Amino acid sequence: MKRETILIADDEVEIADLVTLHLEKEGYNCVKASDGEEAIHAIQTQSLDLAILDIMMPKLDGYEVTRQIREKHHMLPIIFLSAKTSDFDKITGLVIGADDYMTKPFNPMELVARVKAQLRRSKFNQTTNHSMLIEAGGLAISPEQRSVTLYGETIELTPKEFDILYLLASHPKKVFSAENIFQQVWGEAYYESQNTVMVHIRTLRKKLKEDKNKYIKTVWGVGYTFNG
């Protein structure tokens, strides 16, 4: 069975070594990068299953590394591990395309648990056979290709944005609470779920040009539904 490979990009050697130690104990292969350029090189030249990125790295910061990954439609799960603790930093990371965000100092075992959760979700998305193309008011969602078009124009979504949209669109008119969305998309219960889901919904609406099209409807005090 193939061992999954994880990129750890952090200019703090002690942290990179600590994360590597705990992940290797769980049977993962680890690739380390000490700056953003090394991280991009590793992503381009190696077969990776997940990336753990610091934000404040030399040469290219974690935000820019994530932007470059997502520009190429890369479905690689990304976890930010950063000393930046403000809500603004967390929201920025999630909007750019990270799948999860942990702050330093951190519990290594919690990080391992989050890595496992992201890998489970990624594997499920790759192996589940979806065949139904969803079309609604100019919007076309292909679960097989994990692609979205709006009136023929390709809409670039992060993996989590796609998962949220597909969840809602495949159950039109059904109302999902923020907690329910988080549990189904991230595959775990999480106390910050409401804020995380809200950020992704906001970005989804912007990408879907919801000033002209109303696909995701807020049911105040309850959650969200797809207005297909």
Secondary structure, 3 states (H helix, E strand, C coil): CCCCEEEEECCCHHHHHHHHHHHHHCCCEEEEECCHHHHHHHHHHCCCCEEEECCCCCCCCHHHHHHHHHHCCCCCCEEEEECCCCHHHHHHHHHHCCCEEEECCCCHHHHHHHHHHHHHHHHHHHHCCCCCCEEECCEEEECCCCEEEECCEECCCCHHHHHHHHHHHCCCCCCECHHHHHHHHHCCCCCCHHHHHHHHHHHHHHHCCCCCCCCEEEECCCEEEECC
